[in-house]
Structure formats: C-alpha cells, structure tokens
C-alpha cells in the first residue's frame, strides 16, 4: 500500500476540543484543514458570542458551501470560455 493510500489518524484541536480525523491525506494537510476550520469557527464565534456552538458550526458550514458553489460556477464559466476559445 502506498503512503498516500494509507488511512492515518491525526489528533487535532478545534474550538478547544480534541478530535481524531482519519484520512488518506498527509498529516500536515489534515492539520492544515483543521486549523482553517478552527480559524473560521473562531471568527464566527467572536462575531456572534451568544450563538451556541452548534449554530456557529452550521453558519461556518453554510459559508463554506457557499464558497464551494461559487467556485464551481466560476470553474464552469472558465471551462466554457476555454471551449469557446478553441
């Protein structure tokens, strides 16, 4: 089994809680993702200090999905432009 196909467990801290994340990506990549999620959660939590944690998580999830959908649309537009340019 190659290194990239190995499932590894990585301990990360998100909002002060320890979580074990399993994945095939490198430990550094998993830690980087967890750090980004943590930063976004902290940002929303600071802006909305009275919001329960689960609602903070829902807001962050919605924001991330919005970003993903926008990037998908941009990607499709770029592919269409590339096709037209052929």
DSSP file (Angstrom, degrees, kcal/mol; ACC not computed):
  #  RESIDUE AA STRUCTURE BP1 BP2  ACC     N-H-->O    O-->H-N    N-H-->O    O-->H-N    TCO  KAPPA ALPHA  PHI   PSI    X-CA   Y-CA   Z-CA
    1    1 A X              0   0    0      0, 0.0     5,-0.1     0, 0.0     2,-0.0   0.000 360.0 360.0 360.0 131.0    0.0    0.0    0.0
    2    2 A X    >>  -     0   0    0      1,-0.1     4,-0.8     3,-0.0     3,-0.7  -0.303 360.0-109.9 -74.7 162.0    1.4    3.4   -1.0
    3    3 A X  G >4 S+     0   0    0      1,-0.2     3,-0.8     2,-0.2    -1,-0.1   0.887 116.9  52.8 -59.3 -41.8    1.9    6.2    1.6
    4    4 A X  G 34 S+     0   0    0      1,-0.2    -1,-0.2     3,-0.0    -2,-0.0   0.757 107.4  52.4 -69.2 -23.2   -0.9    8.3    0.1
    5    5 A X  G <4 S+     0   0    0     -3,-0.7    -1,-0.2     2,-0.1    -2,-0.2   0.603  85.4 106.7 -87.9 -11.7   -3.4    5.4    0.3
    6    6 A X  S << S-     0   0    0     -4,-0.8     2,-0.6    -3,-0.8    17,-0.1  -0.447  70.6-132.2 -66.6 134.7   -2.8    4.7    3.9
    7    7 A X        -     0   0    0     -2,-0.2     2,-0.3    15,-0.1    17,-0.2  -0.803  31.8-174.2 -87.2 124.6   -5.5    5.8    6.3
    8    8 A X  E     -A   23   0A   0     15,-3.0    15,-2.0    -2,-0.6     2,-0.5  -0.876  21.2-134.5-120.5 153.9   -4.0    7.7    9.1
    9    9 A X  E     -A   22   0A   0     -2,-0.3     2,-0.4    13,-0.2    13,-0.2  -0.916  22.1-171.7-107.0 130.4   -5.4    9.1   12.3
   10   10 A X  E     -A   21   0A   0     11,-2.7    11,-2.9    -2,-0.5     2,-0.5  -0.985  17.6-138.5-127.0 128.8   -4.5   12.7   13.2
   11   11 A X  E     +A   20   0A   0     -2,-0.4     2,-0.3     9,-0.2     9,-0.2  -0.737  32.1 172.3 -85.0 127.9   -5.3   14.4   16.5
   12   12 A X  E     -A   19   0A   0      7,-3.0     7,-3.0    -2,-0.5     2,-0.5  -0.914  29.8-127.9-132.9 160.0   -6.4   18.0   16.0
   13   13 A X  E     +A   18   0A   0     -2,-0.3     2,-0.4     5,-0.2     5,-0.2  -0.945  26.1 174.8-109.9 125.7   -7.8   20.8   18.2
   14   14 A X  E >  S-A   17   0A   0      3,-2.8     3,-1.8    -2,-0.5    21,-0.1  -0.979  75.0 -16.2-133.3 121.0  -10.9   22.5   17.1
   15   15 A X  T 3  S-     0   0    0     -2,-0.4    -1,-0.1     1,-0.3     3,-0.1   0.873 128.6 -54.5  50.6  42.2  -12.6   25.1   19.3
   16   16 A X  T 3  S+     0   0    0      1,-0.2     2,-0.4     0, 0.0    -1,-0.3   0.480 116.4 111.8  77.7   2.4  -10.5   23.8   22.3
   17   17 A X  E <   -A   14   0A   0     -3,-1.8    -3,-2.8     2,-0.0     2,-0.4  -0.876  66.7-124.8-110.2 142.1  -11.7   20.2   21.8
   18   18 A X  E     -A   13   0A   0     -2,-0.4     2,-0.4    -5,-0.2    -5,-0.2  -0.688  31.3-179.6 -84.7 134.5   -9.6   17.3   20.6
   19   19 A X  E     -A   12   0A   0     -7,-3.0    -7,-3.0    -2,-0.4     2,-0.6  -0.971  23.8-137.9-130.7 146.6  -10.8   15.4   17.6
   20   20 A X  E     -A   11   0A   0     -2,-0.4     2,-0.5    -9,-0.2    -9,-0.2  -0.938  21.3-165.7-105.7 120.3   -9.3   12.5   15.7
   21   21 A X  E     -A   10   0A   0    -11,-2.9   -11,-2.7    -2,-0.6     2,-0.4  -0.912   2.3-158.8-108.2 128.2   -9.5   12.9   12.0
   22   22 A X  E     +A    9   0A   0     -2,-0.5     2,-0.3   -13,-0.2   -13,-0.2  -0.888  30.1 129.3-107.0 137.3   -9.0    9.9    9.8
   23   23 A X  E     -A    8   0A   0    -15,-2.0   -15,-3.0    -2,-0.4     7,-0.0  -0.986  61.6-112.2-171.6 172.3   -8.0   10.3    6.1
   24   24 A X  S    S+     0   0    0     -2,-0.3   -18,-0.2   -17,-0.2     3,-0.1   0.503  84.3  97.3 -94.5  -6.8   -5.6    9.3    3.4
   25   25 A X  S    S-     0   0    0      1,-0.2   -17,-0.2   -17,-0.1    -2,-0.2  -0.243  88.5 -79.9 -75.6 169.7   -4.1   12.8    3.1
   26   26 A X     >  -     0   0    0      1,-0.1     4,-2.4     4,-0.0     5,-0.2  -0.279  37.0-115.4 -67.4 157.1   -0.8   13.7    4.7
   27   27 A X  H  > S+     0   0    0      1,-0.2     4,-2.6     2,-0.2     5,-0.2   0.898 117.2  53.2 -59.6 -41.3   -0.8   14.5    8.4
   28   28 A X  H  > S+     0   0    0      1,-0.2     4,-2.2     2,-0.2    -1,-0.2   0.898 108.8  49.0 -62.1 -40.8    0.3   18.1    7.6
   29   29 A X  H  > S+     0   0    0      2,-0.2     4,-2.4     1,-0.2    -2,-0.2   0.925 111.5  48.4 -65.9 -44.4   -2.6   18.5    5.2
   30   30 A X  H  X S+     0   0    0     -4,-2.4     4,-2.4     1,-0.2    -2,-0.2   0.917 112.7  48.7 -61.7 -43.9   -5.2   17.2    7.7
   31   31 A X  H  X S+     0   0    0     -4,-2.6     4,-2.4     1,-0.2    -1,-0.2   0.884 109.8  52.7 -62.7 -38.1   -3.7   19.6   10.4
   32   32 A X  H  X S+     0   0    0     -4,-2.2     4,-2.1     2,-0.2    -2,-0.2   0.910 109.7  47.9 -64.7 -43.0   -3.9   22.5    7.9
   33   33 A X  H  X S+     0   0    0     -4,-2.4     4,-2.6     2,-0.2    -2,-0.2   0.928 112.1  49.5 -61.7 -45.2   -7.6   21.8    7.2
   34   34 A X  H  X S+     0   0    0     -4,-2.4     4,-2.7     1,-0.2    -2,-0.2   0.894 109.8  51.5 -62.5 -39.9   -8.4   21.5   10.9
   35   35 A X  H  X S+     0   0    0     -4,-2.4     4,-2.4     2,-0.2    -1,-0.2   0.890 110.5  48.9 -64.6 -39.0   -6.6   24.8   11.5
   36   36 A X  H  X S+     0   0    0     -4,-2.1     4,-2.2     2,-0.2    -2,-0.2   0.917 112.3  47.4 -66.5 -43.3   -8.6   26.5    8.8
   37   37 A X  H  X S+     0   0    0     -4,-2.6     4,-2.6     2,-0.2    -2,-0.2   0.930 112.4  50.4 -61.9 -45.0  -11.9   25.2   10.1
   38   38 A X  H  X S+     0   0    0     -4,-2.7     4,-2.8     1,-0.2    -2,-0.2   0.914 109.4  50.8 -59.8 -44.2  -10.9   26.2   13.6
   39   39 A X  H  X S+     0   0    0     -4,-2.4     4,-2.2     1,-0.2    -1,-0.2   0.908 111.8  47.2 -61.7 -42.5  -10.0   29.8   12.4
   40   40 A X  H  X S+     0   0    0     -4,-2.2     4,-2.3     2,-0.2     5,-0.2   0.909 112.4  49.6 -66.8 -41.3  -13.4   30.1   10.7
   41   41 A X  H  X S+     0   0    0     -4,-2.6     4,-2.7     1,-0.2    -2,-0.2   0.930 111.5  48.5 -61.9 -45.4  -15.2   28.8   13.7
   42   42 A X  H  X S+     0   0    0     -4,-2.8     4,-2.6     1,-0.2    -1,-0.2   0.890 109.7  53.2 -62.2 -39.3  -13.4   31.2   16.0
   43   43 A X  H  X S+     0   0    0     -4,-2.2     4,-1.7     2,-0.2    -1,-0.2   0.929 113.4  41.8 -61.9 -46.5  -14.1   34.1   13.6
   44   44 A X  H  X S+     0   0    0     -4,-2.3     4,-1.6     2,-0.2    -2,-0.2   0.895 114.1  52.8 -68.2 -39.4  -17.9   33.4   13.6
   45   45 A X  H  < S+     0   0    0     -4,-2.7     6,-0.2    -5,-0.2    -2,-0.2   0.899 108.8  49.4 -63.6 -40.4  -17.9   32.8   17.3
   46   46 A X  H >< S+     0   0    0     -4,-2.6     3,-0.5     1,-0.2    -1,-0.2   0.874 112.7  47.6 -65.4 -36.9  -16.1   36.1   18.0
   47   47 A X  H 3< S+     0   0    0     -4,-1.7    -1,-0.2     1,-0.3    -2,-0.2   0.760 125.7  29.8 -74.1 -24.7  -18.7   37.9   15.8
   48   48 A X  T ><  +     0   0    0     -4,-1.6     3,-1.9    -5,-0.1    -1,-0.3  -0.572  69.6 168.4-134.3  68.8  -21.6   36.2   17.5
   49   49 A X  T <  S+     0   0    0     -3,-0.5    -1,-0.1     1,-0.3    -3,-0.1   0.699  76.9  52.7 -63.0 -20.4  -20.5   35.4   21.1
   50   50 A X  T 3  S+     0   0    0      2,-0.1    -1,-0.3    -5,-0.0     2,-0.3   0.538  84.0 107.6 -91.6  -5.6  -24.0   34.5   22.3
   51   51 A X  S <  S-     0   0    0     -3,-1.9    -3,-0.1    -6,-0.2     5,-0.1  -0.539  76.5-114.6 -74.5 131.9  -24.5   31.9   19.5
   52   52 A X    >>  -     0   0    0     -2,-0.3     4,-1.9     1,-0.1     3,-0.7  -0.278  28.0-110.7 -61.9 153.9  -24.4   28.3   20.6
   53   53 A X  H 3> S+     0   0    0      1,-0.3     4,-2.5     2,-0.2     5,-0.2   0.858 116.2  55.8 -56.4 -40.1  -21.5   26.2   19.2
   54   54 A X  H 3> S+     0   0    0      1,-0.2     4,-1.8     2,-0.2    -1,-0.3   0.855 108.6  48.2 -66.6 -31.2  -23.7   24.1   17.0
   55   55 A X  H <> S+     0   0    0     -3,-0.7     4,-2.4     2,-0.2    -1,-0.2   0.846 108.7  53.7 -75.4 -33.0  -25.1   27.2   15.3
   56   56 A X  H  X S+     0   0    0     -4,-1.9     4,-2.4     2,-0.2    -2,-0.2   0.936 109.8  48.9 -60.6 -45.9  -21.6   28.6   14.9
   57   57 A X  H  X S+     0   0    0     -4,-2.5     4,-2.5     1,-0.2    -2,-0.2   0.886 110.1  50.9 -62.2 -39.8  -20.8   25.3   13.1
   58   58 A X  H  X S+     0   0    0     -4,-1.8     4,-2.6     2,-0.2    -1,-0.2   0.918 109.9  49.6 -65.4 -43.1  -23.9   25.5   10.9
   59   59 A X  H  X S+     0   0    0     -4,-2.4     4,-2.5     2,-0.2    -2,-0.2   0.918 112.3  47.8 -61.1 -43.5  -23.0   29.1    9.9
   60   60 A X  H  X S+     0   0    0     -4,-2.4     4,-2.7     2,-0.2    -2,-0.2   0.917 111.2  51.0 -64.4 -42.6  -19.5   28.1    9.0
   61   61 A X  H  X S+     0   0    0     -4,-2.5     4,-2.4     1,-0.2    -2,-0.2   0.922 111.5  47.7 -60.4 -43.9  -20.7   25.0    7.1
   62   62 A X  H  X S+     0   0    0     -4,-2.6     4,-2.4     2,-0.2    -2,-0.2   0.907 112.0  49.6 -63.8 -42.0  -23.1   27.3    5.1
   63   63 A X  H  X S+     0   0    0     -4,-2.5     4,-2.2     2,-0.2    -2,-0.2   0.916 112.0  48.2 -62.7 -43.0  -20.4   29.8    4.4
   64   64 A X  H  X S+     0   0    0     -4,-2.7     4,-2.4     2,-0.2    -2,-0.2   0.907 111.9  48.9 -64.8 -41.8  -18.0   27.1    3.2
   65   65 A X  H  X S+     0   0    0     -4,-2.4     4,-2.7     2,-0.2    -1,-0.2   0.891 109.1  53.4 -65.6 -38.6  -20.7   25.5    1.0
   66   66 A X  H  X S+     0   0    0     -4,-2.4     4,-2.3     2,-0.2    -2,-0.2   0.931 109.9  47.9 -59.4 -45.7  -21.5   29.0   -0.5
   67   67 A X  H  X S+     0   0    0     -4,-2.2     4,-2.5     1,-0.2    -2,-0.2   0.920 111.8  50.3 -60.5 -44.4  -17.8   29.4   -1.3
   68   68 A X  H  X S+     0   0    0     -4,-2.4     4,-2.4     1,-0.2    -2,-0.2   0.923 110.6  48.4 -60.9 -45.6  -17.6   26.0   -2.9
   69   69 A X  H  X S+     0   0    0     -4,-2.7     4,-2.2     2,-0.2    -1,-0.2   0.889 111.5  50.1 -64.2 -39.7  -20.7   26.6   -5.0
   70   70 A X  H  X S+     0   0    0     -4,-2.3     4,-2.4     2,-0.2    -1,-0.2   0.918 111.6  48.5 -63.2 -43.0  -19.3   30.0   -6.2
   71   71 A X  H  X S+     0   0    0     -4,-2.5     4,-2.5     2,-0.2    -2,-0.2   0.874 109.6  52.6 -66.0 -36.9  -16.0   28.3   -7.1
   72   72 A X  H  X S+     0   0    0     -4,-2.4     4,-2.5     2,-0.2    -1,-0.2   0.929 110.2  48.1 -61.8 -44.9  -17.8   25.6   -9.0
   73   73 A X  H  X S+     0   0    0     -4,-2.2     4,-2.3     2,-0.2    -2,-0.2   0.918 112.5  48.3 -62.8 -44.0  -19.7   28.2  -11.0
   74   74 A X  H  X S+     0   0    0     -4,-2.4     4,-2.4     2,-0.2    -1,-0.2   0.902 110.9  51.8 -61.7 -41.1  -16.5   30.1  -11.8
   75   75 A X  H  X S+     0   0    0     -4,-2.5     4,-2.5     2,-0.2    -2,-0.2   0.921 109.6  48.8 -61.5 -45.8  -14.9   26.9  -12.8
   76   76 A X  H  X S+     0   0    0     -4,-2.5     4,-2.4     1,-0.2    -1,-0.2   0.899 110.8  51.0 -62.2 -41.0  -17.7   26.0  -15.2
   77   77 A X  H  X S+     0   0    0     -4,-2.3     4,-2.3     2,-0.2    -2,-0.2   0.915 110.6  48.8 -62.5 -42.9  -17.6   29.5  -16.7
   78   78 A X  H  X S+     0   0    0     -4,-2.4     4,-2.4     2,-0.2    -2,-0.2   0.903 110.5  50.6 -64.4 -41.6  -13.8   29.2  -17.2
   79   79 A X  H  X S+     0   0    0     -4,-2.5     4,-2.1     2,-0.2    -1,-0.2   0.910 110.7  49.8 -62.0 -41.2  -14.3   25.8  -18.9
   80   80 A X  H  X S+     0   0    0     -4,-2.4     4,-2.3     2,-0.2    -2,-0.2   0.910 110.4  49.8 -63.8 -42.3  -16.9   27.2  -21.2
   81   81 A X  H  X S+     0   0    0     -4,-2.3     4,-1.8     1,-0.2    -1,-0.2   0.889 109.9  51.2 -62.9 -39.4  -14.6   30.1  -22.1
   82   82 A X  H  X S+     0   0    0     -4,-2.4     4,-0.7     2,-0.2    -1,-0.2   0.892 109.3  50.4 -65.1 -39.3  -11.8   27.7  -22.8
   83   83 A X  H >< S+     0   0    0     -4,-2.1     3,-0.9     1,-0.2    -2,-0.2   0.910 110.2  50.0 -64.0 -42.5  -14.1   25.7  -25.1
   84   84 A X  H 3< S+     0   0    0     -4,-2.3    -1,-0.2     1,-0.2    -2,-0.2   0.843 106.1  57.1 -64.0 -33.9  -15.2   28.8  -27.0
   85   85 A X  H 3<        0   0    0     -4,-1.8    -1,-0.2     1,-0.3    -2,-0.2   0.649 360.0 360.0 -75.0 -14.6  -11.5   29.8  -27.4
   86   86 A X    <<        0   0    0     -3,-0.9    -1,-0.3    -4,-0.7    -2,-0.1   0.503 360.0 360.0 -68.4 360.0  -10.7   26.5  -29.2
